[in-house]
């Protein structure tokens, strides 16, 4: 799940809190002799530029530590994991193997140990084989997470499941919704379920850091809007009524990106971003009637 730590609170107010006092200092310097005034203004301009560049550098160098929060695997869950074939990073996935046509693959949130879902998913979907991806650096998987690496693994997991099962439901939660949309735009998913999804991560970051050139700084942008128009699988968007992390506007905007008739949206009214999975209506929504 994506936690409220996904983006630190440094944003519009913190940036201007550092810069606004400079304006008052400039007014105070207006009564000084001209050479002093010129030097004062120059110092203030340089100080403002240094603050701006420092914040930009911090966001650029620390962006992945602000986005990904790897979690260890639940004790005892190792017995239900398997290595992802062809992965150079020794990526794992949780597996509940069931013979038959139906399978469900799951891409979790940025601070989620997906192995914890295996018991509840197994009970809810007894006829589905289950494939839950452990992101690089999460739950026993080697490597470090990045958008390109995670998408490569997500695509490989779908191909593995689809080779064994003819009907594969793709589920992505929060951060994982970006992977799920992209996979479904390129592969024959039977159904796509997006839990508390976003239009783009870079768009949310831009709202949090309005004074910074976020679009240039961010490497992992997760632009779901690019891929939604290419999805043909029936798609359900599950929104939380009290989502504290993903703005409803971002989820609603993503909904409009799908072609007419492809997507529908339901809101679990009393749920928050992290508590949506605790609602009794949550898991039954994953499979169509």
C-alpha positions in Angstrom: 0.0 0.0 0.0 1.1 3.6 -0.5 1.6 5.3 2.8 1.4 9.0 3.6 5.2 8.9 3.6 5.2 8.5 -0.1 6.0 12.2 -0.6 7.4 14.3 2.3 5.6 17.3 3.4 8.2 19.7 2.0 6.2 21.6 -0.6 4.7 24.9 -1.5 4.6 26.3 2.1 8.1 25.2 3.0 9.6 26.6 -0.2 8.0 30.0 0.3 8.6 30.0 4.0 12.3 30.1 3.1 12.0 32.7 0.3 9.3 35.2 1.6 11.6 36.6 4.4 14.0 37.7 1.6 11.3 40.1 0.3 11.2 41.8 3.6 14.9 42.0 3.8 14.9 43.7 0.3 12.5 46.3 1.6 14.7 46.9 4.6 17.7 47.4 2.4 16.1 50.1 0.3 17.2 52.8 2.7 20.9 51.7 2.5 23.4 53.4 0.3 23.3 52.2 -3.3 26.4 50.0 -3.2 25.2 48.3 0.0 21.7 47.9 -1.5 23.1 46.3 -4.7 25.2 43.9 -2.7 22.3 43.1 -0.4 19.9 42.3 -3.3 22.6 40.2 -5.0 23.1 38.2 -1.8 19.4 37.7 -1.4 19.0 36.6 -5.0 21.9 34.1 -4.6 20.5 32.8 -1.4 17.1 32.2 -3.0 18.7 30.5 -6.0 20.8 28.3 -3.6 17.6 27.3 -1.7 15.8 26.5 -5.0 18.7 24.5 -6.4 19.2 22.7 -3.1 15.6 21.6 -3.0 15.7 20.5 -6.6 18.9 18.5 -6.0 17.4 16.9 -2.9 14.3 15.7 -4.9 16.4 14.4 -7.8 18.9 12.5 -5.7 16.4 11.1 -3.1 13.3 10.6 -5.2 13.4 6.8 -5.1 13.9 6.7 -1.4 10.8 9.0 -1.2 8.7 6.7 -3.4 9.7 3.1 -2.5 9.5 1.7 1.0 10.7 -2.0 0.7 9.1 -4.3 3.2 10.6 -7.7 4.4 8.7 -10.9 3.7 6.4 -12.3 6.4 8.0 -15.0 8.4 7.2 -18.4 7.0 6.0 -17.1 3.6 9.1 -18.3 1.8 7.5 -21.7 1.3 5.0 -20.1 -1.0 7.4 -18.2 -3.2 9.0 -19.0 -6.5 11.7 -17.3 -8.6 10.6 -15.3 -11.6 12.1 -17.2 -14.6 14.5 -15.1 -16.7 15.0 -12.4 -14.1 18.6 -11.4 -13.6 17.9 -9.9 -10.2 16.4 -13.0 -8.5 12.9 -11.6 -8.3 10.4 -13.6 -6.3 6.6 -14.0 -6.4 4.1 -15.6 -4.1 2.4 -18.5 -5.7 -0.8 -20.4 -5.0 -0.9 -22.8 -7.9 -4.3 -24.1 -9.1 -4.9 -26.0 -12.3 -7.5 -24.5 -14.6 -8.1 -21.5 -16.8 -8.3 -18.8 -14.1 -5.5 -16.8 -12.6 -5.0 -13.5 -10.8 -1.8 -11.5 -10.7 -1.3 -8.8 -8.1 1.0 -5.7 -8.0 1.0 -4.1 -4.6 1.6 -0.7 -3.1 4.9 1.0 -2.3 5.0 -0.2 1.3 3.3 -3.5 1.0 4.5 -7.1 1.7 2.4 -8.8 -0.8 2.9 -12.2 0.8 0.6 -11.2 3.5 -2.3 -11.2 1.0 -1.9 -14.9 0.1 -4.1 -16.4 2.8 -7.0 -14.0 2.2 -6.7 -14.1 -1.6 -6.7 -17.9 -1.4 -9.9 -18.0 0.6 -11.6 -15.4 -1.6 -10.6 -17.0 -4.9 -10.4 -20.8 -4.5 -10.5 -21.5 -8.2 -7.9 -19.0 -9.2 -4.1 -19.5 -9.3 -2.5 -16.6 -7.6 0.7 -14.7 -8.6 1.8 -11.9 -6.3 4.9 -10.0 -7.4 7.6 -9.1 -4.9 9.1 -5.9 -6.2 12.9 -5.7 -6.5 14.3 -5.0 -3.0 11.0 -6.1 -1.4 10.1 -9.4 0.3 13.3 -11.4 -0.5 13.7 -10.1 -4.1 17.2 -8.8 -5.0 17.9 -5.6 -6.7 16.6 -2.1 -6.3 13.1 -0.8 -7.5 12.7 1.5 -10.4 9.8 1.9 -12.8 11.5 0.3 -15.8 12.7 -2.7 -13.7 9.3 -3.3 -12.0 7.5 -3.1 -15.3 9.9 -5.6 -16.9 9.1 -8.0 -14.0 5.4 -7.3 -14.1 5.3 -8.2 -17.8 7.3 -11.4 -17.3 4.9 -12.4 -14.5 1.9 -11.9 -16.7 3.5 -13.9 -19.5 4.3 -16.8 -17.1 0.7 -16.8 -15.8 -0.8 -16.5 -19.2 1.2 -19.4 -20.5 -0.4 -21.6 -17.8 -3.9 -20.1 -17.7 -6.1 -18.7 -20.4 -7.9 -16.1 -18.3 -5.7 -13.8 -16.2 -7.1 -11.0 -14.1 -4.6 -8.2 -13.5 -4.9 -6.3 -10.2 -2.8 -3.3 -9.2 -3.0 -1.4 -5.9 -1.8 2.2 -5.5 1.7 2.2 -6.9 1.1 -1.1 -8.5 -1.9 0.3 -10.5 0.6 2.0 -12.8 2.2 -1.3 -13.6 -1.2 -3.0 -14.0 -2.5 -0.4 -16.5 0.7 -0.7 -18.5 0.7 -4.5 -18.6 -3.0 -4.5 -19.6 -2.3 -2.1 -22.4 0.2 -4.6 -23.9 -1.1 -8.0 -23.0 -4.5 -9.8 -23.2 -5.8 -9.4 -19.7 -9.2 -10.8 -19.0 -10.0 -8.1 -16.5 -8.2 -5.1 -15.0 -8.8 -4.0 -11.4 -7.2 -0.8 -10.2 -7.3 0.0 -6.5 -6.8 3.6 -5.4 -5.0 4.4 -8.7 -3.6 7.7 -9.9 -3.4 9.5 -13.3 0.4 9.8 -12.8 2.8 9.9 -9.9 4.6 12.8 -11.4 1.4 14.8 -11.5 0.8 14.2 -7.8 4.4 15.2 -7.1 4.0 18.4 -9.1 1.1 19.4 -6.9 3.2 18.8 -3.8 6.2 20.7 -5.2 4.7 23.4 -7.3 7.8 25.6 -7.3 10.1 22.8 -8.6 10.5 21.5 -12.2 9.2 18.1 -11.1 8.6 16.8 -14.6 12.2 17.2 -15.4 13.5 15.9 -12.2 11.5 12.7 -11.7 12.8 9.5 -13.4 9.9 7.2 -12.3 6.9 9.1 -13.5 4.3 6.2 -13.6 2.1 8.0 -16.2 -0.9 5.7 -16.3 -2.7 8.2 -18.6 -0.4 7.2 -21.4 -1.5 3.6 -21.4 -5.1 3.7 -20.3 -6.5 4.5 -23.8 -4.9 1.3 -25.1 -6.6 -1.0 -22.6 -9.4 -3.1 -24.0 -10.0 -5.4 -21.0 -13.0 -4.6 -18.8 -11.7 -2.4 -16.1 -12.8 -1.6 -12.6 -11.4 1.3 -10.6 -11.8 1.0 -6.8 -11.6 4.4 -5.0 -11.5 5.0 -1.3 -14.0 7.5 0.0 -11.4 9.0 2.4 -8.1 8.5 0.5 -5.4 10.5 2.3 -2.7 9.8 -0.3 -4.1 9.7 -3.8 -6.2 12.8 -4.6 -9.7 11.9 -5.9 -9.1 14.3 -8.7 -6.2 12.1 -9.9 -8.2 8.9 -9.8 -11.1 10.6 -11.5 -8.9 11.9 -14.2 -7.5 8.4 -14.9 -11.0 7.1 -15.3 -11.6 9.6 -18.1 -8.5 8.3 -20.0 -10.1 5.0 -20.8 -12.1 4.5 -24.0 -15.9 4.8 -23.5 -17.4 1.7 -22.1 -14.1 0.1 -21.0 -13.9 1.3 -17.4 -16.3 1.7 -14.5 -15.6 3.1 -11.0 -16.9 2.2 -7.6 -16.2 4.1 -4.3 -15.9 2.3 -1.0 -17.3 5.2 1.0 -15.9 4.8 4.5 -12.5 3.5 3.5 -9.1 5.2 3.6 -6.2 4.6 1.4 -4.6 2.0 3.6 -7.8 0.6 5.1 -9.7 -0.1 1.8 -8.6 -3.7 1.8 -10.4 -4.3 5.2 -13.8 -3.6 3.8 -16.0 -6.7 3.2 -16.8 -5.5 -0.3 -13.2 -5.2 -1.4 -12.1 -8.7 -2.5 -15.4 -9.7 -4.2 -14.9 -6.7 -6.5 -11.8 -8.3 -8.1 -13.8 -10.9 -10.1 -16.7 -10.2 -12.3 -20.0 -12.0 -11.8 
